[in-house]
Every structure is written in C-alpha cells, then in structure tokens.
Amino acid sequence: MLAISLELLHGTFRGDPDGTASTGRQTRGEWPPSPARVFAALVAADGTRQECRVTDGTELTWIEQLAPPVIYADAERWEQPLEPRYVVRHEGSASKSAHQEYVGRSGALSRSGVRVTPRDPCVVYAWDVESPGQAIVDALRLRAARVGYLGASDSPVRMAVTTRMPPHVGGKRPFIPDARGDTVINVTRKGHLDVLDRVYDEWRERGAAVSRQQFPALTHGVAYRPPGAAEPIDRGAVVAWLRLGSAVSGRRISTVTALFKEAVLSRHQRIHGEPPPVLHGHGFSTKGYEIARYLALPDVGSRWSRGRIHGLALWMPPGCDALERWKARDAASAISHLVGRGVDVSVAPRDDESPVAADPARWERESRRWATAVPAIHERRRALDLAEVVRWCRHAGLPEPVAFRSARAPLATGALDLAPVEVNRSGRPALPYSHVELLFDRPVAGPVVIGSGRQRGFGLCVPVHG
C-alpha cells in the first residue's frame, strides 16, 4: 500500500475548496483536506519539468492517476468563520489614502474563509496499490519533506510517506469513496499535472490575474461516505469503463463481448497471473453463484439513437475483495484493441470526450422504469409472466418489479433488434429472448442487467423517464 500522513502542527486547517472565500460566501471549511490539495502541495515542493531540483517528476505522473484514496480523518471538528479584515496592499508607489498602521499605503479587504479545528490533528491518505518501486517512494518522501503548509500559510503541516499504515491510525474510521456518499471531495485524475503546469505558465506571464476558477479541469469531485454513515449493501460494481475508437454495429454484440472477455482474461494472465473463477466462470462447486459481466454499451434511448456500440464496461459481482477488483480493472484498462469476426476497433479508458453511451451516468443513474437496450434471454422455456420476471430480477440481485411488459420488437429507441443467430451461441441450446420493460416501486440504481445472458451483455437495460 501507499500512505501519506499529515500532522496539522497548529491543530487547524484553512483551505478554500471552491474559490468562494474571497467573495465572503464561504460558509463551511474544507474537511478533510482534499487529495487534490495534497497533490498540489507535493507538486509545489519541488516543481515540475526543468524546475525539479531533487526529483525528476515521474512520481507525480504515477500518483496523479491513482484511484481516490481512503482518508482517515476525524469527522468531529469545529468550524470557525473568520471575520473580514483589512490588510496593507503592496503597491509600487505610495498612496494618498493611507493605511492606519502603514503610512503611505492603502488597505485591501481580505476574507480568509473558514478555519477548521479537528479533534485529532492527524490525517492519513491510503491507497491499496502494489508498491510502485523504491525510486518512486523515495522521490515522494523527498517532496513530502519539503512541504511546509497545506492550504493557507497559517496551516503548517508535517508530511510523511510510508508503504504501510501508520500506527496512530488505530481504530479511526475512514472517509470511503462511495458513489452513494454525501460528502464530495476533490481528487486527482490523469492529466491533473498538465493542468497545474498550464496554470503555472499562465501565472508567470500574467501574474495575479490568473485564478483557479479559470481552470475548471482542476476540479474533479468524488463522493465519499463519511465515518459513521451506514454501509451500503454490496450489489457489485463496475470496475472499468472503456470507450471504442469507432462505433461498432449493435448486431456484433455477441462478438464484441466475447472478444472483451477474452482480452480481459489474457491481460490478467499476463499482468497478474491466473484469473480468478469470477472472471471466467469455471471452478465453482455450488449453484447460485454470480460471475463478472462483460457489457457492451450501445447508443439507446434518444431520438437519434441507432444502437451502435460505443463503449464497454466490466462489472464485478458482490463479494469480490478490493484487490480482486483492482486487478480486474487493471487488466481491462490495459486493453488497446479488439480484433475478431467483423470487429477491428481500438479501445481506451473512458475520458471526458467519450460519447454519452460510454458515460457511467447513462447506465448507473436511478430510475423506477427500465427497458432493455439489448434483448434479455429467457432463463426457462415457459410463458413470460410477472412471477418469471421477478425470478430473473432476484437472480440478478435486483428488487422485485411491480409490473412489466414484453415484446419481440425493441421498446426503446435504438434498442437492438437481433436475429436468433445473433443471440444464441453455436453448440448451445437455443432459448427464447424478448425486450422487456420493468417498473419498480422505488428508484433502482443501475446498471440493470437481467436474464440468462447477462454475463455476456444481454439483458442490459437503460433508464426510462416518465
């Protein structure tokens, strides 16, 4: 693991999380100090590019793209809004309107924001990753030793970097990254360092006219679950979202998901060794188990949707530990190309320029009504009624629907209309398939995938509004 620990030497912290302190509208202090702020302090400690003195900067590129860390920080704190005050303005020449204590100088209004005083002045950021190597750790330690304060200059800190959990963490409960959490904390992502370099270049050219608000790419908020909040039920999670270099016909969905699965298993074997049974589905001795789902993400649900596949997602079932999920994400993110029958397309991790169909928000939002974007394969040869659909949902880890409707033709614009040969696998018994719309009595968060073919992307649903 990697851990960065902070000790607030004055027992307080003052930082401006969103740039509102100077306007006088900041009402709450930033807590805990964001990982993005810690990263910025490490950058400032030894600079980047030709400005580096004791490191070469590769450690910054490595740490900026890590997943959001678990943050061990005291949830109990006292927040003190600071009163506006006038300070001397540093000008090139004397002013006629003098500052009271500084003859010939004018005063400037300063709004300092909010000072936070936690009960425990120690904060730890922990990443569950394999060791990056001694050179990276040593470089981070050199930078940490040069960090004197965090946020404002009246928040002096002592920073340390370790590869094991600091002993003073003890039984302290952490802030945990959780999409359903109610605390938003700013973190880094790939490209954060390049943006900071652009800010620095602009500042050298224009001086104080440059502000953080001019660079919205520096803000990347992630939801965290604070200490003491109820832990959500583990319903599985998507560990990797990918985009395709060019759209693929939805009629190739069986080929695309088969190639995706083959590529994940191959990369896992090459990077981390033998894939676990949850990825390939072999080696289970009991019934009722759930395995990974290899999802193809078509453009469905809008007026101009045509059902072309723009992205991929790898879903891991409940019960997988953090290391297992991390290795699966690592393997999926290493895929650069899919080549097979009728498919030849580049693959890359999803970014801000990806199509809407590859956006996690498209498939993970909450809705009471869901309709299949890809037809669902029936689990049994029998008439489709509510009891049977409830059985499907129970097997998929979903609440019971209160109503449904089904049809052979798509029920959502752009949903895939497939022939039997495009659904059923060669050498396997053919099963009926249908498009289905589900209605739940409360909003359900996605991704929603139902039916017997959900491990290879069939039965994937899109939220329906109205």
KASULSUL-V110795 format. One record per backbone hydrogen bond with DSSP energy under -0.5 kcal/mol. CO is the residue of the C=O (numbers start at 1). NH is the residue of the N-H. E is the energy in kcal/mol with one decimal. If there is no record, write none. Layout:
# KASULSUL-V110795
co-><CO;CO>
nh-><NH;NH>
e-><E;E>
This chain:
# KASULSUL-V110795
co-><2;3;4;5;6;7;7;8;13;14;15;15;20;20;20;20;21;25;34;34;35;36;37;38;39;40;41;42;43;43;48;49;57;57;58;59;60;61;62;63;70;70;71;71;72;75;76;78;78;79;80;85;87;88;89;96;101;102;102;104;105;106;108;110;110;113;115;116;116;117;119;121;123;124;124;125;126;127;127;133;134;135;136;137;138;139;140;141;142;143;144;144;146;148;150;152;155;156;156;158;160;162;166;167;169;174;175;176;178;182;183;183;185;186;189;191;192;193;194;195;196;197;198;199;200;201;202;203;206;207;211;212;215;216;218;220;222;223;224;224;225;226;233;237;237;240;241;242;243;248;249;250;252;253;254;255;256;257;258;259;260;261;262;263;264;265;266;267;268;268;269;276;276;277;278;293;293;295;296;297;297;298;299;302;308;309;310;311;312;313;313;314;314;315;316;317;321;322;323;324;325;326;327;328;329;330;332;336;338;340;340;343;345;346;348;351;355;356;359;359;360;360;361;362;365;367;368;369;370;371;373;374;375;376;377;380;383;385;386;387;388;389;390;391;392;393;394;403;405;407;412;413;416;419;419;420;420;425;432;434;435;436;437;438;439;439;444;447;448;451;453;453;454;455;457;459;460;460;462;464>
nh-><127;162;125;160;123;9;158;11;116;152;17;30;23;24;25;26;24;27;37;38;39;40;41;42;43;44;45;46;46;47;51;52;60;61;62;63;64;65;65;66;72;126;73;175;124;77;119;80;117;81;115;110;108;90;91;98;103;99;105;95;99;89;87;85;112;82;80;13;118;78;121;8;6;72;126;4;70;2;129;137;138;139;140;141;142;143;144;145;146;146;147;159;148;157;152;155;150;9;10;7;5;3;169;170;172;176;71;225;181;184;185;224;222;36;192;195;196;197;198;199;200;201;202;203;204;205;206;207;209;210;214;215;218;219;220;187;185;178;183;226;176;229;235;239;316;314;350;312;348;309;252;253;256;257;258;259;260;261;262;263;264;265;266;267;268;269;270;271;272;273;273;279;280;281;292;295;315;313;298;310;311;300;307;305;299;248;244;297;242;295;315;239;240;293;237;320;325;326;327;328;329;330;331;332;333;334;335;347;345;342;343;340;338;245;243;354;358;359;362;363;363;364;365;463;446;444;440;464;438;462;416;459;459;434;452;382;385;389;390;391;392;393;394;395;396;398;397;439;437;435;415;301;418;422;423;423;424;428;378;376;407;372;405;370;402;403;367;449;461;454;456;458;457;294;460;450;373;374;371;369>
e-><-3.0;-2.8;-2.7;-2.1;-2.3;-0.9;-1.7;-1.2;-3.1;-2.5;-0.7;-0.7;-0.9;-0.6;-1.3;-0.7;-1.3;-0.5;-0.5;-1.9;-2.4;-2.1;-2.1;-2.0;-2.3;-2.5;-1.5;-0.7;-0.9;-1.9;-2.4;-1.3;-0.9;-1.2;-1.7;-2.1;-2.1;-0.6;-0.5;-1.3;-0.6;-2.9;-0.9;-3.5;-2.1;-0.6;-1.9;-0.5;-3.0;-0.6;-2.6;-3.6;-3.4;-0.5;-1.0;-1.2;-0.5;-1.2;-1.9;-3.0;-3.1;-3.0;-2.9;-2.4;-0.6;-3.0;-3.3;-2.4;-0.5;-2.7;-0.5;-2.7;-3.4;-3.2;-0.5;-2.3;-2.5;-2.1;-1.6;-2.0;-2.8;-2.0;-2.4;-2.2;-2.1;-2.1;-2.8;-2.1;-0.6;-1.3;-1.4;-0.5;-0.6;-1.7;-0.7;-1.7;-2.1;-1.8;-0.7;-1.7;-2.6;-2.8;-1.6;-0.8;-2.5;-0.5;-2.4;-3.6;-2.5;-0.5;-0.5;-3.5;-2.3;-1.8;-2.2;-1.6;-2.1;-2.1;-1.9;-2.4;-2.2;-2.3;-2.5;-2.5;-2.2;-1.2;-3.1;-2.4;-1.1;-1.9;-1.4;-2.2;-2.1;-1.9;-0.7;-2.3;-2.6;-2.3;-2.0;-0.6;-2.3;-1.8;-0.8;-0.5;-3.1;-2.0;-2.3;-2.0;-2.0;-3.6;-2.0;-1.6;-2.8;-2.6;-1.8;-2.5;-2.4;-2.4;-2.3;-2.5;-2.4;-2.4;-2.2;-2.7;-2.5;-2.3;-2.0;-2.6;-2.5;-1.1;-0.5;-1.9;-1.0;-3.6;-3.0;-0.8;-2.4;-2.2;-0.8;-2.5;-1.1;-0.9;-2.0;-1.3;-1.9;-2.0;-2.6;-2.9;-2.9;-2.8;-0.6;-2.7;-1.0;-2.2;-2.2;-1.2;-2.1;-2.5;-2.4;-1.8;-2.7;-2.6;-2.3;-2.5;-2.6;-0.9;-1.4;-1.9;-2.3;-0.5;-1.8;-3.0;-2.6;-3.0;-3.1;-1.8;-1.5;-2.0;-1.7;-0.7;-1.1;-2.2;-0.8;-0.5;-1.0;-2.5;-2.8;-2.9;-3.5;-3.3;-2.6;-0.6;-0.9;-2.3;-2.3;-1.4;-0.8;-2.1;-2.8;-1.7;-1.9;-2.4;-2.4;-2.1;-1.7;-3.1;-1.2;-2.3;-2.8;-3.0;-2.0;-3.3;-0.7;-1.7;-0.5;-1.3;-2.5;-1.8;-2.7;-2.7;-2.3;-2.3;-1.6;-2.1;-2.9;-1.4;-1.6;-0.6;-2.8;-1.0;-1.6;-2.1;-1.3;-2.2;-0.9;-1.5;-3.2;-1.7;-2.5;-0.5>
